[in-house]
Structure formats: structure tokens, C-alpha cells
Amino acid sequence: MEYRKLPHGSENEKFSVLGLGLGGIGQTPADEIEAIIRKAIDHGINFFDMCTAGATYAPFGRAIAGRREQVFLQIHFGAVYDEKGEYGWCRDFETIKKTFLWELDTLGTDYVDFGFLHCVDEDEDFDKLVEIGVWDYLKELKSQGVVRHIGFSSHTPSVANRIIDTGLVDMMMFSINPAYDFEKGDEYGIGSVKERFELLSRCSREGIGISVMKPFFAGQLLSAEHSPFGEALTHAQCLQYAIDRPGVLVAVPGVQTMKHLDQVLKFLEATDEEKDYSVIGGFTADKISGTCVYCNHCQPCPAGIDIGLVNKYYDLALAGDEIAANHYTKLSVKADACLKCGHCEDRCPFDVKQMSKMTEIDCYFDAK
């Protein structure tokens, strides 16, 4: 395992380049969660992103009992959990504060390594967190040593730069993968190639560490069928790509089961050839012909369909993302509204047969 030092941290704050994201592990049996965390630590993983289901905290706390100083925890101020332990997104100060105190108690710790402003994708998100007092609360907790470092998660370069401008953050969580960086991703792959690279370079220059979310693009890059490039990458290629970006200290792929962890751990044994991602240099438009990359060149749709978003939810649903399927059902205009007018196909630079695709998507979701 390779370890990288937090630029604004102590000599002891060195993170494994391979961490774990726990967003999807909440439905896993508690004893398996414990076993996953223990095995991860035993194999050198010491960095964990704790934006997860509430049910994860108790088994995680048991897994790190007696080993707290061996791990680094990223806690999100704005991620909250209901009585069933289900994740929610919140901008109420008292709820956020109550959640944090519960997290400390349930984890069996009196401090966290990173207190993160959660999901700051718009200027309004940061404004609201400042307005309700979360920003000041984080600064107070840091002065008390309860939070060792302040950070934030975002998908938006302009907002990330604004927060970095405060001079108060030591860590940023950002979405990095070839689909986003080649402008072939979804609406979370915000910013041009130039904007994204300049943000990462700034972090590298100014000593802001980066933890990487979405290294596999929700699993789509691992499947030739679902990849926007029409070719599959491997886990090792995606992880190495993320780790090689400027400023990156750790990649935090999500795991749900022990099998998933074992797949991630294979990275530690992968050869340089297996980690080589130079193939992405050959991903050109002709290789993604026939694949919707959500570019929205087809807009405006005469029927009012957000064609890129409909395709995105379909692709994610096929990859097993139940949340994406739920988002599709809430769209006001769905695939069944297609007029079969051909407007989109005339404008599509990747020759996607969207008329038949809309029928396919409608049938898929209608059958669920």
C-alpha cells in the first residue's frame, strides 16, 4: 500500500491511496460490515468516507474499537439519518449538530479527522451553510480539536474554488474519472477539461488534499455496454487514473459486500500493465458512435423530453442503481412522450437511434 501525507497535516497523517466509501453498505448485515472494515484495515486501508446509512455507524464503531488512531474518518455535516437509519440531505443546523453528536457517540470516538461541508454543488449551498451557522460550528469544533481538519465535498469547480478561497479548508472530496474528465459523464461531471484540471492543480499547489468519489462512474466505466466510450476499463485502471490526478491523496470506491472489497483489494496486487490506463487516449467520437453520452445536442425536444437525463437514468438503472430508477419515475416528461419526429436523431453527433431508444427505455421502466 502506498501512503500519502496530508500537506496541511501532521507527520502521522498519511493516508492509504486506496480508501473506502460506505455510501452503499447500509443494507449489508452488521456482522459483515464489521468484517469488511476489519479486513480493509488489516490490508492497509486507513481512510473511510462516512457518508453512509445510519445503520453503518454501530458496526463500524465496533470494528475500529481499539484501533481508532489507525484510521481517518471523513464525516459530512449535512448528511443526516432518519429513525430507520436512512440517509438524508439536510440544511437545518440543529439537526446537523444532533446528527454529528450521535455519530461521535455511535462510533465511540471524541474526534473526527475531517468535518466536511456536505454536497456543496451550488453557491447557494455554501451561502446556506454559512447562514445557518454550520460553517462557524465547524470552525469552533476545529478550535476545540473535535474536528482535526475542515473540508468539503463538491462536484462544481467554481464553487470548490470559492470555498478554497476562504483559506480554511485542508481537504476536498471531488468526483474524478475519465468519463467526467473527457466531458462524457452525467450532470455531476461539471466543468470543462480545463476548469477541472486547473482546480486539481490549484489543490496540488496550495496543499489541499483530494479524496476521490465516483472513480468508476457508478460502475459504468467497468462495462463496455454502459461506458460512454463503448469500451470497458478495469477497476485497476480507474483507480490508478484517479490516484494519478494532481492533488489526489486517496480514492474512495464504494463497497457493499466482502466480494466488493476483495475486488478493490486486487488493486494492491495489480501489475503496472494492469493499471495502465493509456487506452483512454484512443477514446474518440467514432468509438462511442451509437452511445448516448448525455451531451444534449439533441435539445430542444419537441415533446419536452430531457433526452440526456432519461438515457442517464436508464443506464444507471441497468447498472443496478435503484435511486436512478426512482428518479426516472419522478420525471414530468418520460420516454413514452416521444413523438417519433426524428429531431433528436438529426442533431445527434454520435448517431444514437433515440426514437427506438425511447421505446426501449419506456418498456424497461414500465415493466419494473
Buried (B, 14 or more C-beta within 10 A) or exposed (E): EEBBBBBBBEEEBBBBBBBBBBBBBBEBEBEBBBBBBBBBBEBBBBBBBBBBBBBBBBBBBBBBEEEBEEBBBBBBBBBBBEEEBEBEEBBEBEEBBEBBEBBBEBBBBEBBBBBBBBBBBBEEBBEBBEEBBBBEBBBEBBEEEBBBBBBBBBBBBEBBBBBBEEEBBBBBBBBBBBBBBBBBBBEBBBBEEEBBBBBBEBBBEEEBBBBBBBBBBBBBBBBEEBBBBBBBBBBBBBBBBBBEBBBBBBBBBBBBBBEBBEBBBBBBEBEEEBBBBEEBEEBEEEBBEEBBBBBBEBEEBEBEBBBBBBBBBBBBBBBEBEEBBEBBEEBEBBBBBBEEEEBBBEBBEBEBEBBEBBBEBBEBBEEE
